[in-house]
């Protein structure tokens, strides 16, 4: 079934109506989304996921609309506590739809396992001896996971280098593993443990650390889109976004906030699908410093037609099998809504949402200031914090925005006034 992520007036519907629209639009039975009612994680389930469980914590789960990636529409679940993130991503994706949406590609699901060998007398000779054992080591690694090999994955390459450190030179081997539709941590760690003794024996040293690297630069995903100049607000807005992008490229202080905007979108989808937010965030920020200085992950430029082009490339180690993606009922529901069938497709959607979120933030900064739209949405949170009931929140929030006083104390006054009018 083809998905249409363009749902007019979605934000104005009730929660129940939105749920029904998402189920219908994604071609998912309504019963498959029942886990969304309470956060979907029972205490006994949580107790099997981590240690020392005493409860669970919930986050709002929204759906980004208008997202088209490689010609296919997606309704994208996003878990976040921050107002404006879902709305901003949806609006930026709507602008991108005019010129075909997002186009994404990846380098393949290859993860790196590192094996550290210390106490080596002749490190450069040791490096060569390790590389001479390449075929033996790859075969030993593959023997640890015959299911992965049967699915088309497995160990692909072995590299080694001599690393100068303050503790003396060390031999560092990298085992490159195609993990298919998994995030891959368990697979590559198991392989690293298995091959470490053989590597150390070849090197004439002692194996120490053997673990995956979250600098997953062999698992890169790219997204690009054209954002229509007129819909953005005109040529001046395009020029200002390009200038803002150049600022983030040149200055690490601005780059940190610029990249945080990207991660607002990426982390929300990673979390909603039960993937490892910390691994993804670590990899992305490491990638931002890959040339020795921290810089912007995205680039914005003006094309020959005067429209804005955006590009983003980041490591994206996410999976559809294993971990919380399979154990958490809400993550399962999120995957069903997305309709993706491979980890590669999931990664492409995630990076596209990151680019959408980034564009939305840059546009807000360049055109009207970030607080204008953000505080309008934040007013609803303030109204609820002040004690407004669900049916009172919109009216209290409207007054806060109208009066330009988005403060909890003023929200209490507005709520008291509203209730006095009703009395």
ABEGO torsion letter per residue (X at the ends): XBBBABBBGAAABBAAAAAAAAAAAAGBBAAAAAAAAAGGBBAAAAAAABBGBAEBBBBBBBBBBGBBBGGBBBBBBBBBABBGAAAAAAAAAAAAAAAGEBBBBBAEBBBBBBBBBBGBABAAAAAAAAAAAAAAAAAAAAAABAAAAAAGBEBABBBBBBBBBAAEBBBBBBBBBBAEABAGAAAAAAAAAAAAAAAAAAAGBBBBBBBBBABBAABBBBBBBBBBAAAAGEAAAAAAAAAAAAAAAABAAAAAAAAAAAAAAAAAAAAAAGBBAAAAAAAAAAAAAAAGBBBBABBBBBBAAGBBBBBBBBBBBBBABEEAAAABAAAAAAAAAAGBABAAAAAAAAAAAAAAAAAAAAAAAAAAEAAAAAAAAAAAAAAAAAGBBAAAAAAAAAAAAAAGBBBAAAAAAAAAAAAAAAX
